[in-house]
Amino acid sequence: MASLRTVLITGASSGIGRALAHLFARDGYALVLAARRLEVLRSLQVELTTTSRVPVRCLRADLSTHDGADLLHADLLREGLTIDVLVNNAGVGMQGAFVQLPLSDQLQMMTLNMLSLTTLTGLLVPGMMQRRHGGVLNVGSTAAFQPGPFMAVYYATKAYVVSFSEALADELDGSGVVVSCLAPGPTETSFAVTAGANRSRLFQGDVMTAAEVARIGYDGWRRGKPLVIAGRSNRVKQLLTRVLPRRYVRDAVRRLNTAE
């Protein structure tokens, strides 16, 4: 009997990562869930094994540290786990003026959002290429498509994720490894509270549920789309950022990233 293909999902304890875990489990993937909160992962493990009856392993990982991705990879090797699909979902945001936010926290955000994502991709994709099958689903953001006053570093990190993902998808075309980037807009998760942005205008309008966003991203990855923007209104807004004057775009984002 053929063994199940295995997906590693970072930041799986809540939000989009948790919803993606349910989708992969539904389709029969064995799951490796990684996050800082191991106790929350354990409850998700019970839930998934009960509803989908697939193998689920939980690994504690802090990908905001410089060696976090390497340590997670070492745990995978120690457990003898072969990863067929990598979901780089772990990420964090931070609202406020760049010079007023702690620099150390912003550098830590860059490590989590960009460096660990890149490291895990670099460590796991070569094996996928050798096996001639696999996939990477990176969770970016519509923040990637414009500068973000009062969330300057966060927006910049997501611009990196989208650019890196699209380029990698092109490089790996025909290799058997499918790379996709999911770019959600404001979503009903704990992100806004953690980022200190829950009172901003950005999260006072229409927001999608994590389940909706995850389904769109998962379906787009399965179809081999390099970039998947979740939601029609978000796709329209992304197009507008290409044609509107940059000054206008910056002013609009500034207003969105400040409190009512």
Backbone torsions as a table, in degrees:
resi	resn	phi	psi	omega
1	MET	NA	131.4	-178.3
2	ALA	-65.9	142.2	179.0
3	SER	-76.0	153.7	178.4
4	LEU	-69.8	146.4	171.1
5	ARG	-76.6	148.7	-171.3
6	THR	-116.3	134.2	177.3
7	VAL	-114.8	136.0	172.1
8	LEU	-103.0	123.4	179.4
9	ILE	-118.6	117.6	176.2
10	THR	-89.1	153.1	-178.0
11	GLY	61.1	39.3	-171.6
12	ALA	-85.9	-1.7	-171.2
13	SER	-74.7	-18.2	-177.5
14	SER	-159.6	173.5	171.2
15	GLY	60.0	-137.8	-175.8
16	ILE	-62.7	-39.7	179.5
17	GLY	-60.8	-43.6	178.6
18	ARG	-63.5	-43.1	179.6
19	ALA	-65.0	-38.6	177.0
20	LEU	-64.5	-36.8	178.2
21	ALA	-58.8	-41.4	178.8
22	HIS	-64.6	-38.7	-179.3
23	LEU	-67.5	-44.7	178.8
24	PHE	-65.3	-40.4	178.9
25	ALA	-63.6	-40.6	178.5
26	ARG	-57.0	-35.5	-177.9
27	ASP	-92.5	11.4	170.0
28	GLY	88.3	15.4	175.7
29	TYR	-78.1	141.4	164.9
30	ALA	-73.7	143.2	-173.4
31	LEU	-117.3	140.2	167.0
32	VAL	-119.7	115.4	-176.2
33	LEU	-105.6	130.9	-178.3
34	ALA	-127.2	135.0	176.8
35	ALA	-169.2	170.8	178.1
36	ARG	-74.8	-32.2	-174.6
37	ARG	-94.8	90.2	-175.5
38	LEU	-65.4	-34.5	-178.0
39	GLU	-65.7	-34.2	177.4
40	VAL	-70.7	-38.9	177.2
41	LEU	-61.5	-36.9	-179.6
42	ARG	-62.0	-39.8	179.3
43	SER	-68.1	-37.2	176.4
44	LEU	-67.1	-36.7	177.9
45	GLN	-58.4	-46.7	179.2
46	VAL	-62.0	-43.3	-179.6
47	GLU	-61.0	-45.6	-176.8
48	LEU	-70.6	-41.9	-179.5
49	THR	-68.4	-26.7	178.1
50	THR	-76.1	-43.8	-174.7
51	THR	-85.0	-31.9	-173.8
52	SER	-117.0	-16.3	177.9
53	ARG	56.8	41.8	174.9
54	VAL	-111.3	154.2	176.9
55	PRO	-65.1	134.7	179.3
56	VAL	-133.6	125.3	175.2
57	ARG	-116.4	148.0	-179.2
58	CYS	-119.9	132.1	178.1
59	LEU	-129.0	131.3	175.0
60	ARG	-79.1	131.5	179.8
61	ALA	-148.3	134.5	173.6
62	ASP	-112.5	95.4	-174.6
63	LEU	-84.0	5.6	174.8
64	SER	-87.6	-3.6	176.4
65	THR	-98.1	156.0	-173.9
66	HIS	-65.6	-26.3	179.0
67	ASP	-105.9	9.1	-176.2
68	GLY	-60.6	-44.0	-179.0
69	ALA	-68.0	-40.2	178.3
70	ASP	-64.5	-39.4	179.0
71	LEU	-66.7	-39.3	177.3
72	LEU	-64.2	-42.2	178.3
73	HIS	-62.6	-39.8	177.6
74	ALA	-62.4	-38.4	177.1
75	ASP	-64.2	-39.6	178.2
76	LEU	-61.4	-44.2	179.9
77	LEU	-65.0	-41.5	-178.8
78	ARG	-64.7	-34.8	179.9
79	GLU	-83.2	-5.6	-179.2
80	GLY	69.2	33.1	-175.4
81	LEU	-95.7	128.7	173.3
82	THR	-100.2	122.5	-176.9
83	ILE	-97.1	121.0	178.9
84	ASP	-92.6	-31.6	179.6
85	VAL	-134.5	131.9	177.3
86	LEU	-110.4	124.5	173.9
87	VAL	-111.4	106.6	177.1
88	ASN	-88.3	86.3	-177.9
89	ASN	-102.7	-26.0	-175.9
90	ALA	-58.7	132.7	178.9
91	GLY	-172.6	165.4	-179.3
92	VAL	-149.4	155.9	176.5
93	GLY	-124.0	172.0	-179.1
94	MET	-156.3	123.4	-178.7
95	GLN	-101.6	141.6	178.5
96	GLY	141.7	165.9	177.8
97	ALA	-66.0	138.3	-176.2
98	PHE	-51.5	-46.0	-174.6
99	VAL	-75.4	-12.0	-179.5
100	GLN	-98.8	-14.9	177.8
101	LEU	-87.8	146.5	178.6
102	PRO	-58.9	126.7	-178.6
103	LEU	-61.3	-38.8	-178.7
104	SER	-61.1	-37.2	179.1
105	ASP	-67.7	-37.7	-179.4
106	GLN	-71.0	-36.0	176.0
107	LEU	-67.4	-36.1	176.6
108	GLN	-64.8	-38.7	176.4
109	MET	-62.6	-40.7	177.3
110	MET	-63.1	-39.1	177.9
111	THR	-62.3	-46.8	-179.1
112	LEU	-66.4	-51.0	-172.4
113	ASN	-73.6	-28.9	-174.1
114	MET	-120.3	-55.3	-170.6
115	LEU	-68.2	-45.5	179.9
116	SER	-67.0	-39.0	176.0
117	LEU	-58.1	-46.0	-179.0
118	THR	-67.9	-40.9	-179.2
119	THR	-63.1	-48.8	179.8
120	LEU	-62.0	-39.8	177.9
121	THR	-62.1	-45.7	-179.6
122	GLY	-65.8	-30.9	-179.8
123	LEU	-80.6	-31.8	-172.0
124	LEU	-101.4	-28.8	-176.5
125	VAL	-65.9	-38.8	178.6
126	PRO	-54.9	-39.0	177.1
127	GLY	-65.4	-39.6	176.8
128	MET	-61.4	-41.3	-179.3
129	MET	-64.8	-39.1	178.2
130	GLN	-63.8	-36.6	-179.8
131	ARG	-83.1	-9.0	179.1
132	ARG	64.3	26.0	171.9
133	HIS	-159.2	151.3	178.2
134	GLY	153.2	-175.4	-179.0
135	GLY	-166.0	158.0	174.7
136	VAL	-133.8	128.2	173.4
137	LEU	-121.3	108.4	178.2
138	ASN	-96.7	136.1	177.4
139	VAL	-97.4	108.7	178.0
140	GLY	-98.7	-132.5	-179.3
141	SER	-173.6	154.3	172.0
142	THR	-67.2	-11.8	173.3
143	ALA	-59.9	-19.9	-176.5
144	ALA	-65.9	-20.3	-168.0
145	PHE	-94.7	5.1	177.8
146	GLN	-160.1	159.2	174.3
147	PRO	-68.4	153.5	-173.8
148	GLY	-126.7	79.4	175.7
149	PRO	-52.0	133.9	-178.6
150	PHE	75.7	3.2	164.5
151	MET	-147.7	44.2	-167.3
152	ALA	-57.9	-47.9	-176.4
153	VAL	-71.0	-40.9	179.1
154	TYR	-58.5	-49.9	179.9
155	TYR	-59.1	-40.0	-179.1
156	ALA	-66.2	-38.6	179.3
157	THR	-65.1	-36.3	-178.9
158	LYS	-75.2	-28.5	172.6
159	ALA	-62.3	-38.9	176.5
160	TYR	-62.4	-46.5	-176.7
161	VAL	-59.9	-45.5	-179.8
162	VAL	-65.2	-46.7	-178.9
163	SER	-62.7	-46.8	179.6
164	PHE	-60.2	-44.9	-176.5
165	SER	-64.8	-46.2	-179.0
166	GLU	-63.7	-40.9	179.1
167	ALA	-64.8	-42.5	-179.6
168	LEU	-66.7	-37.9	177.5
169	ALA	-59.4	-40.3	178.7
170	ASP	-67.3	-44.3	-179.1
171	GLU	-62.7	-34.9	-174.6
172	LEU	-95.6	5.5	178.4
173	ASP	-56.9	125.8	-179.6
174	GLY	88.0	-1.3	-177.8
175	SER	-87.3	-13.3	-173.1
176	GLY	94.1	-5.7	178.9
177	VAL	-106.4	119.5	-177.2
178	VAL	-98.4	122.8	-179.2
179	VAL	-114.0	132.1	-179.9
180	SER	-141.7	150.5	175.8
181	CYS	-121.6	123.7	175.0
182	LEU	-91.0	126.9	-179.7
183	ALA	-119.7	90.2	177.3
184	PRO	-83.4	157.2	168.4
185	GLY	-93.0	-156.1	178.2
186	PRO	-55.4	131.1	-173.4
187	THR	-134.6	148.0	179.4
188	GLU	-75.0	83.9	175.7
189	THR	-138.4	-175.0	177.5
190	SER	-80.6	-0.3	-175.6
191	PHE	-55.9	-47.8	-174.7
192	ALA	-60.5	-43.4	-180.0
193	VAL	-66.2	-45.7	-179.6
194	THR	-62.0	-37.1	-178.7
195	ALA	-81.1	-9.4	-176.1
196	GLY	75.4	24.3	-174.6
197	ALA	-112.9	10.4	-173.9
198	ASN	-67.6	-18.8	178.2
199	ARG	-99.1	1.8	-179.3
200	SER	-76.0	159.0	178.9
201	ARG	-62.6	-26.7	-178.2
202	LEU	-57.2	-35.8	-176.8
203	PHE	-103.9	12.5	177.4
204	GLN	-95.3	-13.1	179.9
205	GLY	-93.5	-151.4	-179.6
206	ASP	-70.7	131.9	175.7
207	VAL	-129.2	148.4	178.6
208	MET	-92.9	159.2	175.5
209	THR	-81.8	157.6	178.1
210	ALA	-61.9	-36.5	179.6
211	ALA	-64.1	-41.6	178.6
212	GLU	-62.7	-47.3	-178.5
213	VAL	-63.1	-44.4	-179.0
214	ALA	-61.8	-42.9	-179.5
215	ARG	-62.4	-43.6	179.4
216	ILE	-62.9	-44.1	-179.9
217	GLY	-66.4	-41.9	-179.5
218	TYR	-64.8	-45.7	179.4
219	ASP	-64.3	-39.1	178.8
220	GLY	-65.6	-40.7	177.2
221	TRP	-63.5	-42.8	179.6
222	ARG	-63.0	-30.5	178.3
223	ARG	-85.0	-3.4	177.1
224	GLY	79.6	26.4	179.7
225	LYS	-82.9	123.2	-179.2
226	PRO	-62.8	-33.1	-179.2
227	LEU	-134.1	127.7	-178.8
228	VAL	-124.8	108.2	177.5
229	ILE	-94.1	121.6	-173.3
230	ALA	-81.4	117.5	173.6
231	GLY	98.2	137.1	-177.8
232	ARG	-61.8	-44.6	-177.9
233	SER	-63.1	-35.8	177.4
234	ASN	-68.3	-35.4	176.5
235	ARG	-65.9	-39.6	178.2
236	VAL	-64.7	-44.2	-179.8
237	LYS	-62.8	-37.8	179.1
238	GLN	-64.3	-38.7	177.4
239	LEU	-65.7	-38.8	-179.9
240	LEU	-63.5	-35.3	179.9
241	THR	-64.0	-19.2	-179.8
242	ARG	-80.8	-26.2	-172.6
243	VAL	-109.6	-22.7	-179.4
244	LEU	-77.9	151.7	176.6
245	PRO	-57.4	140.9	-176.2
246	ARG	-60.1	-36.3	178.8
247	ARG	-61.1	-42.0	179.2
248	TYR	-63.7	-42.6	-179.6
249	VAL	-62.1	-44.9	179.8
250	ARG	-62.3	-42.2	179.9
251	ASP	-63.5	-40.7	-179.7
252	ALA	-64.5	-43.8	179.8
253	VAL	-67.1	-38.0	176.8
254	ARG	-56.6	-45.3	-179.7
255	ARG	-64.9	-39.4	179.9
256	LEU	-65.8	-33.3	-175.1
257	ASN	-90.4	14.5	175.5
258	THR	-120.1	158.2	-174.8
259	ALA	-72.7	154.0	175.8
260	GLU	-59.3	NA	NA
